[in-house]
Amino acid sequence: MRRFAIQKPNASLLLFGATVLAMLIANSPWAEKYHQLLAFPIDFHIGGFNFFAHHGEPMSMLAFVNDALMAVFFFTIGLEIKQEVLIGELSSLRKALLPIVAACGGMIVPVLCYLLVCGEHPEANGAAIPMATDIAFALAVLGLLGKRVPLSMRIFLTALAVVDDIGGIIIIALFYSGEIAFQPLLISLLVLAVLYGGGKLRIYNRLFYYALGFVVWLLFLESGIHPTIAGVLVAFTVPARPVVRLEAFTNDMSGLLEMLDSHDVRSSKRASVLTGHQIHVLNNIHMLANKTISPLQTITDRLHPTVNYVILPLFAFVNAGVTFGDIRPETLANVPLAVFLGLVVGKTLGIFIFSYLFAMSPLSTMPKGMSKRTLIGVSMLGGIGFTVALFISNLSFDLTTASGIDLLNQAKLGVFAGSLVSGLGGYFLLNGVLPKNEAA
């Protein structure tokens, strides 16, 4: 997977392909097989313990992807949030204020747009669906414009999306969790304390965080709080400081390289044999290099290929199967319209108005290289709400009833239409207003 990722194939294109494939199958003669796959039980036992069970019942494939694999996705989101807070665009109040204000507008106005169309229960439960911004797709669209895009615009959109993710995580924790069982929740908090203490004691073994993180996930699953939140909380306990600083690594490496004498190597066309001393020095170099990368960055680097090329395409495949035959003309003005307006109109207006007014105030300034027109284009890209919007859609309605499944189907249609129009609109607007020469 890591070798595959080094080639940097377009993860967004793979995600889009999985989406199209799911929609085609869900509206084909194989639709029944597709839904049987979603209901397939994941039964992984060791002794009498099923690792992927909820209330004693094995998880379905759909639940496994949404509750277990997506916890890994949210774990990587948590790692990125921690990195941004410690050393990135959210590391100081001055840097963070504009993206925070923009993200607040991008969450508040879409909810209001949604509620203007669907203000009654149960449709109103989906009000948080258009809040989300899919950073992968948004940056992919921005990447199509090449070096014409100023660095400040990429940074602004990334920071905005990170704050947007924080808002989405809070919403999921507060409004999309079940009845809370306090005993497993308290135990999970103790395990999180152990993880935090381990980080302070410089326990840098990745297995420590993976194993105890999985325990926290199991406890959250039983507690009633949505288990993806466990991934975020565990991420915050992962140390961001390396054992060896880069300056010390450079100095130590110089000494080790001096000890490595290449003249003693016995080699031929078929083999090469090192001395015991050379093997010892090379092992020390390898250990030193590993200790120069923090656990946070190491884990992020290890997980990104799996998340981008396996988990997210699989998530899209099992969640994007909107059935067009079940969409009636009279329902288009219901949840689909509400989600569409929230993403296309609410996101654009919310991000633009909040950030522009704040940038014009004495508290902030417009990022270098950005203008009012380019800000509108970036605001429109914020309406690409694909991954997290689909995720929240699954949490918004009662899927044990036919009406809830129908509302979910409608919400998916709104997410697809709104994300597509936002992406195309943002691209063509920015393509028209950005300078034709490359940005400095």
N, C-alpha and C positions, 0 to 999 in steps of 0.2 A: 504493500500500500504506500509506503514512504517513497519507494523508487518511482512508483506511478505518479505520486504527487509532485516529485521533483520536476517532471515534465510540464507541470502546471496546465493540465487540460482544464477547459472552462467548466467549473463546478456549477455555475448558474445555468449553463446550457444543458448539463446533465439533469439538473433539477427540473428544468422546463420540459425536457424530453420525457421524464418520468410522469410529469403531470399530464401531458398530452396522451401518453400511453394509457394511463388510468382512465381518462375520459373516453378514449376510444373503446376500451374493453368494457367499461360500465354501460356503454350504449350499443353493445354488440351481442351476438348470440352467446358469447362467453360470459355474460354479465352474472349469471347464476354461479358459475365457477369462481368468479372474482369475489362475490360476496361470501361464498363458502371459505375462501382463503382468509378473508378478514375475520371470520368467526372461528378459524382453526385454533384449537387450544394449545398453548405453550406449556408443556408438562415436563419440567426439568427437576427430577427428584434426586436427592442423596439421602438414602435411608427413607424415613417417612416424611422428610421435609421438602416441600416444593418451593423453590426459590422465587418463582414467579406466579404466586397465587394471591388472590384478594378475597378476604372473607372466606377462606377455605376452598375457593373455586379457582381452577387454573385460568390465567389470563388468556383472552383471545389474542390473535395476532395483532388486531387493531389496538387493543389495550396495551399489549407488550411494546409496540412501537411508540405509542403516545405517552405511556406512563414510565416505561423503563428506558428505552433508547433515547427518548427526548430528554430524559434527565441528564444524559451524557452531553447532549447539545447545550442544555442550560448550564452544565458544569463548565463548558468551554466559554460560554457567555460570561459566567461569573469570573473566570480567570481574566478575561479581557477587560471587564469592568474594573477589577482590582488593579490591573496594570495601568489603566487610564487614570484611576484615582490617585495612584502612587506617583506616577511619573509622566502621565500623558496630558491630554487636553482638559482633564477634570482635576488636575493636581493642585490647582490654585483657584481661589474664588474668582479672580479676575478673568482667567482663561475659561472657566466653566460657566459663567453667568449667561452669556449669550446662547450657547447650546441648550442650557437648562430652560431658559425662557422660551426659546423656539420650540423645544420638545413639549413644554407645558401647553403652548398654543396648539401644537400638533396632536395633543391628546384631548384637550377640552372641547375644541370646536368640532372635531369629528363626532364626538359623543352627542353633542347638541344637534348636529345635522341628522344623526341617526334617530334620535328621539323625536324630532319634528315629524318624521315619517311613521315611526313605529314606537309610540309612547305607551302602548298597552301591553300587559302581560298576556302571553309568554314571549311575544316578539321583542319586548323591551329588554329581555335578558341578554340580548346580543349587542347591547350598546357599546361594549368595549371592543368589538371586533375591528372596527376601522381605526383604532388607536395605534396599531402596530406599524412599524416600518421594517421592511426586510432589507437589512444593510447589504447582504450579499448581492441581491438583485439591483439595488439602487446604485451601488458602487460599480457593478458590471455595466450598467447603462452609462454611467459617467465615464467609465473606461473606454467606451466606444468613441468618445470624442477626443481621445488621445491626449497629447501634451498641450493641447489648447486649454485644458482645464487647469486653472491655477491651483497650487498646492493648498492654499488656504480654503478653497472650496471643498476639496476632498476631506480635509481635517474637520471642517465645520459639519459636513454631512455625517462623517464617522462619529464625531462626538455627540451630535444630535441623536443618532440612532442608538448609541450606548445609553444615553439618558432615557430614550424611549423604551429601551429594553428594561431598564430599572423600573420605570413606571408600569410596564406590562407585568413584570415579576410581582410587584406590590399588588396589582389588581388581581392577579391569579391567587395570591396568598390570601387576600382579604375576602374576595367575592366568589371564588370558584373552588373553595375547599368544602368538604362535607362536615358532618357533625364531629366535633373534636373528641378524641379519646386521649385523656391527659397522661395516662401511665406511659404508653409508648412515646409520647411527645417529650415527657420529662427525661426518659432514658436517652432519647436521641440528643437532647441538649447536653447531657453528660458526655456522650460520645463526641459531640462537637467540641466540648471543652477539652477533651483528651487530644483531639486533633490540633486544636489551637495551642495547647501546651506542648505538643510534639514539635510544632513549628518553632516555638520559642526556644525549645531545647535543641534546635537544629537537627531534628530527625528528618533527613532529606531523602529517605528511601521512598520511591514512588508507590511501592506496594502497600506501605503503611497508609497512605491517603486513599488508595483504591479500595483496600479491604474495609477500613473503617467507614469510608464514604458509602460503600454498598450497605453496610449495617445501618447507617443513618437513613438511606433510601428505604430500606425495609421497614424501619420504624415509622417513617413519615407515611408510608403506604398504609400502615395499620392505624395511624393517629387520625386520619381524615384530612390532614393538610395535603394539598396536591404534591405528589412525590417529586415533581420536577424542581420544587423549591429547595429540596435537599441538595440537589446538584449545585445550586448557586451558593448555599451556605457553606458547603464543604469547600468550594473553590476559594472562599474568603480565608480559609485556614491554611492554604498552601503557601509556603514561604516564597517571598519574591527576591530574597538576597542570596547570592551564591556563596559557597564556602570560600572560594578563592576569588579575589578581585582580579580584574583583567590586567592591572598594572603588575600585580604580584605574579600572575601567570606568565607575562612577558619576560620578567626577570628570571623566574625559575626555568622557563623553557630554554632560555639562552644557555643556562648551565647544563641542562640535560642534553641539548644538542651537541655541546662541546664534548660530552662524555660518549656520544654515539659515534664510534669509529667505523666507517663503512668499508675500510680496507680489509677488515678481518672476515668479511662475508665470503663463504665458500659457495660458489654458484656455477651453474652450467645452463645450457638451453632448457633443460628439463626440470631443474630444481634449484632452490636457493636455501641455504642453511645458515641461520644466525647463531652467534655465540650466546651463551647463557646471560652474559652481561648485557648484550644488546637487547635481548628479550626483556630483561628486567627494566632497562631504561625506557623501552617503548611502552611497556605496561604502565610505568610511572607517568609517561606523557599522556597516555590515554586516560588514566585516572585524574590527572591534573586538569585535562581539558573538560572532562565531565563535571568536575567540581567548580568550573568557571561559569557554568550555565546554571541559573537558578532553577529550583524544582518547578516554579510557575511556568517558566519559558519552556523547560524540557517537556512537561506534561502537555502544554499547549501544542508544541511542535509534534508530539507523538499522536495526539488525538485528532488534530485538524484533518489529516487525510481520511480517517475513518468517518468523521462527522460529515465532511464535505462530499465524499464520494460513496458513502454507504448509507449513513443514517438519514441524512436529509432527502436523498432521492427515494429511499424506502418510505420515509414519512409522506412525501408527495404522492407516491404511488398508492398508498393505502388510504389517503385522505382526499385525494383530488377526484375521486370517481363520482362526479356530479352526473345525475341521470336526467338528461334533457327531456325525456318523455314524461317525467313527473312534474315538469314545470308548466303550469297553466298560465295563459296570458294575464288572467286577473291577479295572479300572485306576483307578477313582475313589479307591480307598484307597491309591494309590501317589503319584505326583508331585502331582496336584491337591490331595490332602489335605495333603501336606507344605507346599506353597506357601500354601494356605489357612490352616493353623495358624500358619505363620510370620508371615503378615501380620496375622491377626486376633488371635491369642493372643500370639505372640512379640513383635510390635511394641508392643502395649498394655502387657503386663507389663514388657517390657524398659525402655521409656521411663519408665513410671510408677515402677517400683521404684527404678531407678537415680537418677532425678531427685528423687523424694520423699525418699529416704534422704539424698541429698547436700544437699538444701535444709534438712533437719532438723539437719545437722551445723553446727559453728561456721564452716565454710568458705564457706557460702552461705546464702541465704534464699529463700523462695518469692517469685516475682515479684508485685508489687503488683496486687491485683485477682484473683489466682488462688487457688483453694482446692484441697483434695485431690480434691474431686469434679470440678471443672473440669479439673484435671490429667489425670484418667482419660479425660475426653472428648477432650482434645487428644492424649493418647497413642494413643487409638483412631484419630484422624484420621491419625496417622503410619503407619497400616497401609494407606493408599491408596498403593499402590506402582506405579501404572500404567506410566508412560513408561519409566523406567529399569529397572523390573522386566522389562518386555517386552524391552528392549534386552539385558539380561544373559541372559535366557532364550535369545536367539538365539546367544549366545556359549557357552552351557553344554553343548550337546550336539552330537554329530557329525552334521551335516545332510547328509552324503554317504551316510548309511545310512538304511534305512526305519525302523529302531528309534529312531534319533536324531530323525527328523522326528516320529515318534509321541510321543516324550517332550516335544518342543517343543510339540506340540499340547496335551498334558496340562498342561504348565506354563502355557500361555496361559489355559486354563480356570481353573486355580488363581488366577492373577493377577486375572482378571475377577471371580471369585466373592469372593475375599478383599478386593479393593479396594472392591467394592460393599457388602459387609457392614460393612467398617470405616467407610466414608463414612456409611452410613445410621445405624450404631450411634453413631458420634461425634456426628452431627447431633442425633439424638433425645435422647441423653444431655445434651448441652450445652443444648439447647432446654428441657429440664426443669430444669436446675440453675442456669442463668444468671438473674440478676434480670430481671424483666419490664420494668422501666424501662431507659432507655438508659444505657450506661456513661458515666462522666465522662471 
